[in-house]
Structures are given as structure tokens and as C-alpha cells.
């Protein structure tokens, strides 16, 4: 819509400029949201900065269009690998727990986070992979696809990305994720040496990887 305005030179008029600002400041009208959660305030990056809001207080937000339902037939494993390279996350979770001799519980988690307006996409991932759940934030506008069940990670998540490799530094995270899965599968995380190995893997994944 904004590009069309520029092509038609509408942006050279005050009315056209207001229209473009309204697109950038898109509000919640027409946005599909999750029950009990507030819709996002803007759909293009961070919306209008405060300086523009003050200068163009009369600008009317352009309603955001509904995101069409994602056809599961449009998802394939090549696309999923590329999408995960950008928006996926492989995590090793270590939590204190008196139920274990080592005083902590070790688990794995695969997540993909998107703006709530892309809920259809997250629902499509659940259908395509046959696992996972949706988690929404009580505050904010993010929705998360999460796979935390160990059997699903072993039987569904890891096999997909072994066959359809993830590109870039996220691929290194996946490699360490797989090593941790093998340790857990062999019950090695219940021993001091195995737990130390997992801590090393966790420490160099995601933000810890330089």
C-alpha cells in the first residue's frame, strides 16, 4: 500500500503523506488476536516514533488486514529449515529440582516465536510437525511454538533438521542440541560428568556463542 502511494506520487501531497503515516502506525482493527490478550499496537516495525505522533496527531491508523489461514500444503521441510534458521531457537533448560540427586532437572526445548498476527503460521507448524503447543505472553504481542516433550524432540524435531540442515550459526546450536539429546537419552545427565558436558554445551549455545 505504501509503495503504491509513492509510485502514484501521492506521498507528495499532505493527504498522501497522512495515508502513509497511517499505514506505518497501523492499529489493532482487523487483527486476529488470542482470547485474553491485547492486540499489537503497530504492524510495521515499531510504528510511529513519538516525534511524528506529536507532529501528526491527526493521522488515522489504517486497519491491519487479517492474516490468511496458512495452508499446511504450503509448508515443506526446506522452508521450515530456512524459517528456523532465522526465527527458531534450540535450548537446553536446567532447573533446580530436589527430585533429582544432582539437584537439577535437564530438558530440551525447541521454539519458534512470531508476532501474534502470525498465529495461523504457528498453528500450521503444529499441524505439519504433529507436535508442540502454543504459548502466549500475558503482556506483549508475541506467540510461541514450543516443543518440549523429549520423545517429540527425538522422533520429530531432530530427524527433520538432520535431513534438512539449518544454515548458519543456528546450525551450530542445533548440533550442540543434538549432543545434549544423546546424553539425556543415555541417562548421562544423571551423572556428574554428563551434567558437566551438558553445561558446557548450554554455555556455548545461543547468546553464549561468539
C-alpha positions in Angstrom: 0.0 0.0 0.0 2.8 2.4 0.9 4.7 1.6 -2.2 1.6 2.3 -4.4 1.3 5.7 -2.8 4.9 6.5 -3.7 4.6 5.2 -7.2 1.5 7.3 -7.7 3.3 10.3 -6.1 0.6 10.5 -3.5 3.3 11.0 -0.9 4.0 14.5 -2.3 0.6 15.6 -1.0 -0.4 16.1 2.6 -3.3 13.7 2.2 -1.0 11.0 0.7 1.6 11.6 3.5 -1.1 11.1 6.1 -2.1 7.9 4.4 1.5 6.5 4.5 1.8 7.5 8.2 -1.5 5.8 8.9 -0.1 2.6 7.3 3.1 2.7 9.4 1.0 3.3 12.5 -1.5 0.5 11.8 -3.6 -0.3 14.8 -5.4 -3.4 16.0 -8.6 -3.1 13.9 -8.9 -6.2 11.7 -6.2 -8.0 13.6 -6.8 -11.5 14.8 -5.8 -11.8 18.5 -5.8 -14.5 21.1 -8.5 -14.5 23.7 -7.5 -12.6 26.7 -4.5 -10.9 25.0 -4.2 -7.3 23.8 -3.6 -6.8 20.1 -0.2 -5.3 18.9 -0.2 -1.6 18.6 1.7 -1.5 15.2 2.3 -3.8 12.3 5.3 -2.2 10.6 8.3 -2.4 12.9 7.8 -0.1 15.9 5.1 2.1 14.3 5.4 5.9 14.5 8.0 7.5 16.8 6.9 9.9 19.4 8.1 12.9 17.4 5.9 12.0 14.4 2.9 11.3 16.7 3.2 14.8 18.1 3.6 16.4 14.7 0.8 14.4 13.0 -1.6 13.8 15.8 -4.5 13.8 13.3 -3.2 10.7 11.5 -5.8 7.9 11.4 -4.4 4.4 11.8 -5.1 2.2 8.8 -6.7 -1.1 10.0 -4.4 -4.1 9.7 -5.7 -6.8 7.3 -6.4 -10.3 8.6 -3.6 -12.8 8.1 -5.0 -15.6 5.9 -5.0 -19.1 7.2 -1.9 -21.0 6.4 -2.4 -24.0 4.1 -0.4 -26.8 5.5 0.3 -27.9 1.9 2.4 -24.7 1.6 4.8 -25.8 4.3 7.7 -28.1 3.5 10.8 -29.1 5.3 13.1 -27.0 3.2 11.0 -23.9 4.1 11.0 -25.0 7.7 14.8 -25.3 7.9 15.2 -21.8 6.4 12.5 -20.3 8.7 14.1 -21.9 11.7 17.5 -20.5 10.8 16.0 -17.1 11.3 13.3 -17.4 13.9 13.9 -20.7 15.7 15.7 -21.5 18.9 17.2 -24.6 20.3 17.5 -24.5 24.1 18.9 -26.6 27.0 16.9 -25.9 30.1 18.4 -26.6 33.5 16.2 -26.0 36.5 16.7 -26.6 40.2 14.8 -29.6 41.4 15.0 -31.6 44.6 13.5 -34.6 42.8 16.9 -35.4 41.2 20.1 -36.4 43.0 22.1 -33.7 41.2 19.7 -31.1 42.4 18.6 -30.1 38.9 16.4 -31.1 36.1 17.6 -31.1 32.5 15.3 -30.7 29.5 15.4 -29.6 25.9 13.1 -27.1 24.1 12.6 -26.1 20.5 10.8 -22.8 20.0 9.7 -20.5 17.2 8.5 -17.0 18.1 6.3 -14.8 16.0 4.1 -11.7 16.3 0.6 -12.7 17.4 -0.7 -11.7 14.0 1.0 -14.8 12.6 -0.9 -17.1 14.8 -2.0 -19.0 11.7 1.6 -19.8 11.0 2.2 -21.2 14.4 -0.9 -23.4 14.2 0.4 -24.6 10.8 3.7 -25.7 12.4 1.8 -27.8 15.0 -0.2 -29.5 12.2 2.8 -30.1 10.0 5.2 -31.5 12.7 2.5 -33.3 14.6 3.7 -31.9 17.9 4.2 -28.8 20.0 1.9 -26.3 21.7 1.2 -22.6 21.6 2.3 -20.3 24.4 1.3 -16.6 24.5 2.6 -13.8 26.7 0.2 -12.2 29.2 1.8 -8.9 28.2 3.1 -8.2 24.8 2.3 -9.3 21.3 4.3 -12.5 20.8 3.2 -16.1 20.3 5.5 -19.0 20.7 5.5 -22.5 19.1 7.1 -24.8 21.7 8.2 -28.5 21.6 9.4 -29.7 25.0 8.3 -33.3 25.1 11.6 -35.3 24.8 10.1 -38.1 22.6 8.9 -35.4 20.2 12.3 -33.8 20.0 14.0 -37.2 19.4 11.5 -38.6 16.9 10.2 -35.5 15.1 12.3 -32.4 15.5 15.9 -33.7 15.3 15.2 -36.1 12.3 13.7 -33.2 10.3 16.7 -30.9 10.7 19.2 -33.8 10.3 17.7 -34.4 6.9 17.1 -30.7 6.0 20.1 -28.9 7.6 19.8 -25.5 9.2 22.2 -22.9 7.7 24.4 -20.5 9.7 25.2 -20.2 13.4 21.8 -21.7 14.3 23.1 -24.9 12.7 25.8 -25.0 15.4 23.2 -24.6 18.1 21.3 -27.5 16.6 24.5 -29.6 16.6 25.0 -29.0 20.3 21.3 -29.5 20.9 21.6 -33.0 19.4 24.7 -33.8 21.5 22.7 -32.9 24.6 19.8 -35.1 23.4 22.2 -38.1 23.1 23.5 -37.5 26.6 20.0 -37.3 28.0 18.8 -40.3 26.0 21.7 -42.4 27.6 20.8 -41.0 31.1 24.2 -39.4 31.2 22.7 -36.2 32.5 22.0 -38.0 35.8 25.8 -38.4 36.4 28.2 -35.6 37.3 30.3 -36.0 34.2 27.3 -36.0 31.8 25.9 -32.9 33.6 29.1 -31.1 33.2 29.1 -31.9 29.4 25.6 -30.5 29.1 26.6 -27.3 31.0 29.4 -26.8 28.5 27.0 -27.3 25.6 24.5 -24.9 27.1 27.1 -22.3 27.8 28.2 -22.0 24.2 24.7 -22.0 22.6 22.6 -19.1 21.5 23.9 -15.9 23.2 26.9 -17.7 24.6 28.2 -18.5 21.1 30.7 -15.9 19.9 
